[in-house]
């Protein structure tokens, strides 16, 4: 008789030991999705919009004013080009001496545009006209509109004007130098008055008339009404020396 063999138990195969690195690794890596033939194209990833650096304030939210330069050293003290997003101070400098020198030059332009019955007291209407004018200046010249506007101010500011001196009962005209603060005031006044006069003779909107006047004055074009007014004042002053 054959001897009966005792049943033997099969020992399970030992599993390979897992290392911490292997345990931390993902079980399966997703393969990149590929477009099958006949399917619609996959949407492209949305690119992040390029935003201006933090702390860089843009005029009207569009124009960088950090590179604006002024040639006239005297007028530079009274032309404030501090970066502001919305040029509206609410009259906080009205009770201070020479307070308007600390006001943005763009806001002073907006305030000077509030002339005649159409714009008197209508700050938002004037604000919109100046904003549209700056957009047209940037489009036509491919330059910073604030730099073009500052150049126009320097070209339309008279250096001499005539005053009246009383000698007894006689009034004698005399040529005098113009203070830098008054030069800025006169330049703004000439630009705005020339714009309003042009708008009455044309069907173009007021913003386009202002843009054309600023561009012509920045080029020192004699056809500009504001430049012609400055030349007239200086010519009369030269004859009264």
C-alpha positions as CSV (number, residue, x, y, z in Angstrom):
1,X,0.0,0.0,0.0
2,X,1.1,3.4,-0.9
3,X,1.8,5.7,2.0
4,X,-0.6,8.6,2.2
5,X,1.1,12.0,2.0
6,X,0.0,14.7,4.3
7,X,-1.5,17.6,2.6
8,X,0.8,20.5,2.3
9,X,-0.4,24.1,2.5
10,X,0.8,26.4,-0.2
11,X,2.6,29.4,1.2
12,X,1.3,32.7,-0.4
13,X,3.9,34.6,-2.4
14,X,5.3,37.5,-0.5
15,X,4.3,40.9,-1.8
16,X,7.2,43.3,-2.5
17,X,7.7,45.8,0.3
18,X,6.5,49.3,-0.6
19,X,8.7,52.3,0.1
20,X,7.4,55.6,1.4
21,X,8.2,57.2,-1.9
22,X,6.2,54.6,-3.8
23,X,3.3,54.9,-1.4
24,X,3.2,58.7,-1.8
25,X,3.2,58.5,-5.6
26,X,-0.2,58.5,-7.4
27,X,-1.5,55.1,-8.4
28,X,-2.1,56.1,-12.0
29,X,-1.2,59.2,-14.0
30,X,-3.8,60.8,-16.2
31,X,-2.7,60.8,-19.8
32,X,-3.1,64.1,-21.7
33,X,-6.4,64.3,-23.5
34,X,-5.9,64.0,-27.3
35,X,-8.5,65.1,-29.8
36,X,-10.1,62.2,-31.7
37,X,-10.7,62.6,-35.4
38,X,-14.1,64.1,-36.1
39,X,-14.6,65.8,-32.6
40,X,-14.9,69.5,-31.9
41,X,-11.6,71.2,-31.0
42,X,-10.8,71.4,-27.3
43,X,-11.1,74.8,-25.7
44,X,-7.9,76.7,-25.2
45,X,-6.9,77.6,-21.6
46,X,-7.8,81.1,-20.6
47,X,-4.8,83.4,-20.4
48,X,-4.5,85.7,-17.4
49,X,-5.0,89.4,-18.3
50,X,-2.0,91.5,-18.0
51,X,-2.8,94.0,-15.3
52,X,-0.8,97.1,-14.4
53,X,1.6,96.8,-11.5
54,X,0.2,97.5,-8.1
55,X,0.5,101.1,-7.1
56,X,0.5,102.4,-10.7
57,X,-2.5,104.8,-10.9
58,X,-3.8,105.4,-14.5
59,X,-5.5,108.6,-15.5
60,X,-9.2,107.7,-16.4
61,X,-8.0,104.1,-15.9
62,X,-6.2,104.2,-19.2
63,X,-3.2,106.5,-19.4
64,X,0.1,106.3,-17.5
65,X,1.3,109.7,-16.4
66,X,4.6,108.8,-14.8
67,X,6.7,109.8,-17.9
68,X,5.2,113.3,-18.5
69,X,7.9,116.0,-18.7
70,X,7.6,119.8,-18.6
71,X,10.0,122.1,-20.5
72,X,9.1,125.3,-18.7
73,X,10.6,125.3,-15.2
74,X,8.4,128.2,-14.1
75,X,5.1,126.7,-15.1
76,X,6.2,123.2,-13.8
77,X,5.4,124.4,-10.2
78,X,1.8,125.1,-11.1
79,X,1.0,122.2,-13.4
80,X,0.2,119.2,-11.2
81,X,0.5,115.9,-13.0
82,X,0.2,113.7,-10.0
83,X,-1.3,110.4,-11.0
84,X,-5.1,110.3,-10.2
85,X,-7.6,107.9,-11.5
86,X,-10.6,110.2,-11.2
87,X,-9.7,114.0,-11.4
88,X,-12.3,115.2,-9.0
89,X,-11.4,116.7,-5.6
90,X,-14.7,118.3,-4.7
91,X,-13.3,121.7,-4.1
92,X,-11.0,120.8,-1.1
93,X,-8.4,123.4,-2.1
94,X,-10.7,126.4,-2.6
95,X,-10.1,128.0,0.8
96,X,-6.3,127.7,0.6
97,X,-3.9,130.2,-1.0
98,X,-2.6,128.9,-4.3
99,X,-4.6,125.7,-3.6
100,X,-5.3,125.2,-7.3
101,X,-1.6,124.6,-7.8
102,X,-2.1,121.3,-6.0
103,X,-5.1,120.4,-8.1
104,X,-4.7,118.0,-11.1
105,X,-4.2,120.0,-14.3
106,X,-6.8,117.7,-15.9
107,X,-9.4,118.7,-13.3
108,X,-8.6,122.3,-13.9
109,X,-9.3,121.8,-17.6
110,X,-12.6,120.1,-16.8
111,X,-13.6,123.1,-14.6
112,X,-12.6,125.6,-17.3
113,X,-14.8,123.7,-19.8
114,X,-17.9,124.5,-17.7
115,X,-18.6,127.7,-19.7
116,X,-21.7,129.0,-21.5
117,X,-25.3,127.9,-20.7
118,X,-24.7,124.3,-22.0
119,X,-21.8,123.4,-19.6
120,X,-22.3,125.7,-16.6
121,X,-22.5,123.6,-13.4
122,X,-22.5,120.4,-15.4
123,X,-19.4,118.7,-14.1
124,X,-20.1,115.2,-15.4
125,X,-20.9,116.5,-18.9
126,X,-17.6,118.4,-19.0
127,X,-15.8,115.4,-17.5
128,X,-17.1,113.1,-20.3
129,X,-16.1,115.7,-22.9
130,X,-12.5,115.8,-21.6
131,X,-12.3,112.0,-21.3
132,X,-13.5,111.6,-25.0
133,X,-11.0,114.3,-26.1
134,X,-8.1,112.5,-24.5
135,X,-9.1,109.3,-26.1
136,X,-9.1,111.0,-29.6
137,X,-5.7,112.6,-28.9
138,X,-4.2,109.3,-28.0
139,X,-5.7,107.7,-31.1
140,X,-4.6,110.5,-33.5
141,X,-1.1,111.1,-32.2
142,X,-0.1,107.7,-30.7
143,X,1.2,109.6,-27.7
144,X,0.3,110.0,-24.1
145,X,-2.6,112.5,-24.2
146,X,-1.5,114.2,-21.0
147,X,1.9,114.9,-22.4
148,X,0.3,116.4,-25.5
149,X,-2.0,118.5,-23.3
150,X,0.9,119.8,-21.2
151,X,2.8,120.8,-24.4
152,X,-0.2,122.6,-25.6
153,X,-0.4,124.6,-22.3
154,X,3.2,125.6,-22.6
155,X,2.7,126.8,-26.2
156,X,-0.4,128.9,-25.5
157,X,0.8,130.6,-22.3
158,X,1.9,134.3,-23.0
159,X,5.1,135.5,-21.5
160,X,4.2,139.2,-21.7
161,X,1.0,141.2,-21.5
162,X,-0.2,144.8,-21.2
163,X,-1.3,146.6,-18.1
164,X,-2.5,150.2,-17.6
165,X,-0.6,152.8,-15.5
166,X,-2.3,156.0,-14.4
167,X,-0.2,159.2,-14.6
168,X,-2.5,161.8,-13.3
169,X,-5.5,161.7,-15.6
170,X,-3.6,159.8,-18.4
171,X,-3.7,156.0,-18.8
172,X,-0.5,154.6,-20.3
173,X,-0.2,151.0,-21.5
174,X,2.9,149.2,-20.2
175,X,4.3,145.8,-21.0
176,X,4.9,143.5,-18.0
177,X,6.0,140.0,-17.5
178,X,3.3,137.4,-16.7
179,X,3.6,135.4,-13.5
180,X,3.9,131.6,-14.0
181,X,0.6,130.9,-12.1
182,X,-1.2,133.4,-14.4
183,X,0.4,131.9,-17.5
184,X,-1.2,128.5,-16.6
185,X,-4.6,130.2,-16.0
186,X,-4.5,132.1,-19.3
187,X,-3.4,129.0,-21.3
188,X,-6.4,127.0,-19.9
189,X,-8.7,129.9,-20.6
190,X,-7.5,130.3,-24.2
191,X,-7.8,126.6,-24.9
192,X,-11.3,126.3,-23.6
193,X,-12.6,129.5,-25.2
194,X,-11.2,128.5,-28.6
195,X,-12.8,125.0,-28.2
196,X,-16.2,126.5,-27.5
197,X,-16.0,129.0,-30.3
198,X,-15.1,126.2,-32.7
199,X,-17.9,124.0,-31.5
200,X,-20.5,126.7,-32.3
201,X,-19.3,126.9,-35.9
202,X,-19.0,123.1,-36.5
203,X,-21.3,120.1,-36.2
204,X,-18.5,118.0,-34.5
205,X,-19.0,117.1,-30.9
206,X,-17.3,119.2,-28.2
207,X,-14.9,116.4,-27.3
208,X,-13.5,116.2,-30.9
209,X,-13.2,120.0,-31.0
210,X,-11.2,120.0,-27.8
211,X,-9.0,117.2,-29.1
212,X,-8.3,119.1,-32.4
213,X,-7.4,122.3,-30.5
214,X,-5.1,120.5,-28.1
215,X,-3.2,118.7,-31.0
216,X,-2.9,122.0,-33.0
217,X,-1.7,123.9,-29.9
218,X,0.9,121.1,-29.1
219,X,2.3,121.5,-32.6
220,X,2.4,125.3,-32.1
221,X,0.3,125.7,-35.2
222,X,-0.6,129.3,-35.9
223,X,-4.0,128.1,-37.2
224,X,-4.9,127.2,-33.6
225,X,-7.1,129.9,-32.1
226,X,-5.4,129.6,-28.7
227,X,-1.9,130.0,-30.2
228,X,-3.1,133.0,-32.3
229,X,-4.4,134.6,-29.1
230,X,-1.1,134.2,-27.4
231,X,0.8,135.7,-30.3
232,X,-1.6,138.6,-30.4
233,X,-1.1,139.4,-26.7
234,X,2.7,139.2,-27.0
235,X,2.6,141.4,-30.1
236,X,0.6,144.1,-28.4
237,X,3.0,143.9,-25.3
238,X,6.0,144.3,-27.6
239,X,4.6,147.5,-29.0
240,X,4.0,148.9,-25.5
241,X,7.6,148.4,-24.2
